Amino acid sequence: MLTLASAFLYALLTERVMLVEQVEDMADLFCEPFPQETWLLPLDFPLSPLDLFDGNSPSSFGNLLKNKVLDDDAEGVSTGSPPSFVYLHLAHDYARPALLQRIPWLVMRSDNYFVPSLFLIPAFDEELSLLFPEKEVVFHHLGRYLFHPTNAVWGLITRFYLAYLGGAEERVGIQIRVFDMGTGPFQHILHQIMACTLKEKLLPNASKESWSAPSSVHRKKKSVLVTSLSSGYFERIRRMYWENPTDGGEVVSVHQPSHEEHQQMGNQMHSRKAWAEMYLLSLTDVLVTSSWSTFGYVAQGLGGLKPWILVKPENRTVPDPPCRRALSMEPCFHAPPFYDCSAKTGTDTGAVVPHVRHCEDMSWGLKLVDDSGSSWLTTVSCSWLMDSCCHLASEGRRRGKELSLLRKN
């Protein structure tokens, strides 16, 4: 999803049409974002199968430069006509990207959110400023335009929300991604989550002292949504708020949609649940995410949320502080370039322009921040989902009622 949003913006800036390879679960997860059109590449596309391309392919941009088929001069092509297509390798082990205006077809592979690097290219400055006067909302707008859940995924989202989250006065999302080797749940991760949520007053303190409910005092209801491959963290947090009263009398319910134990690539229902849980996290009021997690990046971006990011632990100890507030809602670019093309030397790309900085959770990564000094407040409305999705009008009217219920608080 992060790569699709990046590729779509690159296509806009270079006046290209974006077509997406038809992988197995694509149509099962996402509606077509463009009415009466498709973004899926035809199955009989002459360059298929695209998974044969990699950084060592003769048609890759790096190899074309190395073999003098392409030059870094003003024209860009050394001799004769430009090639009909070029493969641009933007996965985590990529070489530096460049403008390829005269090449008709650009085959791109990436596993990164490379949008911040587009803001480092002077030729794109004017257009990007017009498109995004506030820099920290790029993925928020692109994601809400491109990614619409299919009926199957939307059913998972609405059923869970209405059953467990919709009646709460405040919804707290906790997204847990653990990179430690071994079998969890890990005690230091649980302690870190509670240290963060209590310190930042996202959750109330659970007291072991006896407590009796006031007869006429309104008690605030909080619903906590936990997403993790493991059920252990959810069970321990739920048990804590079940077995102990809160200091202020708040009622805290804790819920987890699934616990798949490990990632299951190619499993249709597993992918549906993952997409549904990212979307559910985006509907929370406050969000806690894990360092380095692209799952959390998607949720915060779609929801327009600046999360509290759990600091990556070292030596299985709770960091101090346990979490820090994100500079912006934008995802982090994990594998940015460190090369200044014009100066032909290495550079700190996190210090070139004020709105591209290093990430809070990955010191070498890059992310977009708003350099205007103003805070950006989003009012989330789900009506956008109905505008260009794949449902009939009657279904849209029914879901419009569901959506009003989802966001009534």
Solvent accessible surface area in square Angstrom, and as a share of the most:
residue,aa,sasa,rsa
1,M,47,0.21
2,L,15,0.08
3,T,31,0.18
4,L,28,0.14
5,A,0,0.00
6,S,0,0.00
7,A,16,0.12
8,F,25,0.10
9,L,0,0.00
10,Y,12,0.05
11,A,8,0.06
12,L,85,0.42
13,L,20,0.10
14,T,12,0.07
15,E,165,0.74
16,R,54,0.20
17,V,131,0.75
18,M,25,0.11
19,L,65,0.32
20,V,18,0.10
21,E,70,0.31
22,Q,71,0.31
23,V,78,0.45
24,E,171,0.76
25,D,43,0.22
26,M,14,0.06
27,A,74,0.57
28,D,27,0.14
29,L,17,0.08
30,F,20,0.08
31,C,3,0.02
32,E,58,0.26
33,P,1,0.01
34,F,44,0.18
35,P,82,0.51
36,Q,175,0.78
37,E,117,0.53
38,T,76,0.44
39,W,5,0.02
40,L,31,0.16
41,L,14,0.07
42,P,70,0.44
43,L,143,0.71
44,D,123,0.64
45,F,25,0.10
46,P,118,0.74
47,L,43,0.22
48,S,46,0.30
49,P,74,0.46
50,L,25,0.12
51,D,94,0.49
52,L,133,0.66
53,F,26,0.11
54,D,61,0.31
55,G,35,0.34
56,N,133,0.68
57,S,13,0.08
58,P,112,0.71
59,S,22,0.14
60,S,4,0.03
61,F,10,0.04
62,G,29,0.28
63,N,28,0.14
64,L,16,0.08
65,L,34,0.17
66,K,150,0.64
67,N,94,0.48
68,K,139,0.59
69,V,63,0.36
70,L,5,0.03
71,D,44,0.23
72,D,86,0.44
73,D,81,0.42
74,A,110,0.85
75,E,114,0.51
76,G,21,0.21
77,V,16,0.09
78,S,41,0.27
79,T,113,0.66
80,G,72,0.69
81,S,99,0.64
82,P,36,0.22
83,P,34,0.22
84,S,73,0.47
85,F,49,0.20
86,V,0,0.00
87,Y,1,0.00
88,L,4,0.02
89,H,23,0.10
90,L,7,0.04
91,A,10,0.08
92,H,128,0.57
93,D,97,0.50
94,Y,35,0.13
95,A,66,0.51
96,R,64,0.23
97,P,31,0.20
98,A,26,0.20
99,L,64,0.32
100,L,13,0.07
101,Q,113,0.50
102,R,122,0.45
103,I,6,0.03
104,P,87,0.55
105,W,120,0.42
106,L,31,0.15
107,V,15,0.08
108,M,50,0.22
109,R,86,0.31
110,S,20,0.13
111,D,82,0.42
112,N,10,0.05
113,Y,2,0.01
114,F,7,0.03
115,V,0,0.00
116,P,0,0.00
117,S,9,0.06
118,L,6,0.03
119,F,5,0.02
120,L,35,0.17
121,I,43,0.22
122,P,108,0.68
123,A,75,0.58
124,F,8,0.03
125,D,74,0.38
126,E,135,0.61
127,E,84,0.38
128,L,2,0.01
129,S,57,0.37
130,L,134,0.66
131,L,73,0.36
132,F,12,0.05
133,P,96,0.60
134,E,54,0.24
135,K,22,0.09
136,E,4,0.02
137,V,5,0.03
138,V,0,0.00
139,F,1,0.00
140,H,6,0.03
141,H,90,0.40
142,L,11,0.05
143,G,0,0.00
144,R,38,0.14
145,Y,108,0.41
146,L,0,0.00
147,F,0,0.00
148,H,3,0.01
149,P,1,0.01
150,T,15,0.09
151,N,77,0.39
152,A,38,0.30
153,V,0,0.00
154,W,2,0.01
155,G,11,0.10
156,L,46,0.23
157,I,0,0.00
158,T,9,0.05
159,R,153,0.56
160,F,26,0.11
161,Y,0,0.00
162,L,75,0.37
163,A,70,0.54
164,Y,107,0.41
165,L,0,0.00
166,G,8,0.08
167,G,63,0.60
168,A,4,0.03
169,E,81,0.36
170,E,34,0.15
171,R,1,0.00
172,V,0,0.00
173,G,0,0.00
174,I,0,0.00
175,Q,4,0.02
176,I,9,0.05
177,R,88,0.32
178,V,35,0.20
179,F,82,0.34
180,D,42,0.22
181,M,166,0.74
182,G,64,0.61
183,T,130,0.76
184,G,30,0.29
185,P,40,0.25
186,F,21,0.09
187,Q,89,0.40
188,H,17,0.08
189,I,12,0.06
190,L,19,0.09
191,H,94,0.42
192,Q,2,0.01
193,I,0,0.00
194,M,21,0.09
195,A,39,0.31
196,C,0,0.00
197,T,0,0.00
198,L,63,0.31
199,K,120,0.51
200,E,53,0.24
201,K,168,0.71
202,L,11,0.05
203,L,5,0.03
204,P,16,0.10
205,N,73,0.37
206,A,20,0.16
207,S,21,0.14
208,K,179,0.76
209,E,136,0.61
210,S,119,0.77
211,W,104,0.37
212,S,93,0.60
213,A,54,0.42
214,P,63,0.40
215,S,123,0.79
216,S,107,0.69
217,V,93,0.53
218,H,136,0.61
219,R,94,0.34
220,K,81,0.34
221,K,110,0.46
222,K,17,0.07
223,S,6,0.04
224,V,0,0.00
225,L,0,0.00
226,V,0,0.00
227,T,3,0.02
228,S,16,0.11
229,L,57,0.28
230,S,24,0.16
231,S,20,0.13
232,G,8,0.08
233,Y,3,0.01
234,F,27,0.11
235,E,68,0.30
236,R,78,0.28
237,I,1,0.01
238,R,117,0.43
239,R,116,0.42
240,M,55,0.24
241,Y,20,0.07
242,W,210,0.74
243,E,108,0.48
244,N,24,0.12
245,P,39,0.25
246,T,8,0.05
247,D,88,0.46
248,G,63,0.61
249,G,6,0.06
250,E,47,0.21
251,V,62,0.36
252,V,18,0.11
253,S,41,0.27
254,V,8,0.04
255,H,35,0.16
256,Q,22,0.10
257,P,45,0.28
258,S,15,0.10
259,H,94,0.42
260,E,38,0.17
261,E,108,0.49
262,H,115,0.51
263,Q,101,0.45
264,Q,48,0.22
265,M,174,0.78
266,G,68,0.65
267,N,63,0.32
268,Q,97,0.43
269,M,84,0.37
270,H,22,0.10
271,S,20,0.13
272,R,46,0.17
273,K,62,0.26
274,A,30,0.23
275,W,3,0.01
276,A,4,0.03
277,E,11,0.05
278,M,21,0.09
279,Y,6,0.02
280,L,2,0.01
281,L,0,0.00
282,S,7,0.04
283,L,4,0.02
284,T,5,0.03
285,D,57,0.29
286,V,29,0.16
287,L,2,0.01
288,V,0,0.00
289,T,4,0.02
290,S,8,0.05
291,S,7,0.04
292,W,77,0.27
293,S,5,0.03
294,T,67,0.39
295,F,54,0.22
296,G,1,0.01
297,Y,9,0.04
298,V,5,0.03
299,A,0,0.00
300,Q,3,0.01
301,G,0,0.00
302,L,8,0.04
303,G,1,0.01
304,G,9,0.08
305,L,26,0.13
306,K,61,0.26
307,P,0,0.00
308,W,31,0.11
309,I,8,0.04
310,L,11,0.06
311,V,30,0.17
312,K,61,0.26
313,P,27,0.17
314,E,120,0.54
315,N,141,0.73
316,R,123,0.45
317,T,81,0.47
318,V,56,0.32
319,P,25,0.16
320,D,137,0.71
321,P,52,0.33
322,P,9,0.06
323,C,4,0.02
324,R,101,0.37
325,R,117,0.43
326,A,5,0.04
327,L,84,0.42
328,S,0,0.00
329,M,3,0.01
330,E,1,0.00
331,P,0,0.00
332,C,6,0.03
333,F,2,0.01
334,H,40,0.18
335,A,22,0.17
336,P,8,0.05
337,P,25,0.15
338,F,95,0.40
339,Y,85,0.32
340,D,46,0.24
341,C,66,0.39
342,S,106,0.69
343,A,61,0.47
344,K,135,0.57
345,T,69,0.40
346,G,54,0.52
347,T,47,0.27
348,D,73,0.38
349,T,6,0.03
350,G,11,0.11
351,A,78,0.60
352,V,81,0.47
353,V,38,0.22
354,P,86,0.54
355,H,27,0.12
356,V,0,0.00
357,R,102,0.37
358,H,61,0.27
359,C,9,0.05
360,E,30,0.13
361,D,19,0.10
362,M,11,0.05
363,S,86,0.55
364,W,116,0.41
365,G,0,0.00
366,L,0,0.00
367,K,3,0.01
368,L,0,0.00
369,V,5,0.03
370,D,23,0.12
371,D,62,0.32
372,S,74,0.48
373,G,78,0.75
374,S,64,0.41
375,S,101,0.65
376,W,48,0.17
377,L,161,0.80
378,T,28,0.16
379,T,122,0.71
380,V,30,0.17
381,S,53,0.34
382,C,6,0.03
383,S,71,0.46
384,W,42,0.15
385,L,2,0.01
386,M,49,0.22
387,D,117,0.61
388,S,25,0.16
389,C,26,0.15
390,C,77,0.46
391,H,35,0.15
392,L,143,0.71
393,A,75,0.58
394,S,67,0.43
395,E,43,0.19
396,G,18,0.17
397,R,160,0.59
398,R,115,0.42
399,R,11,0.04
400,G,30,0.29
401,K,145,0.62
402,E,28,0.13
403,L,11,0.06
404,S,71,0.46
405,L,86,0.43
406,L,2,0.01
407,R,65,0.24
408,K,133,0.56
409,N,96,0.49
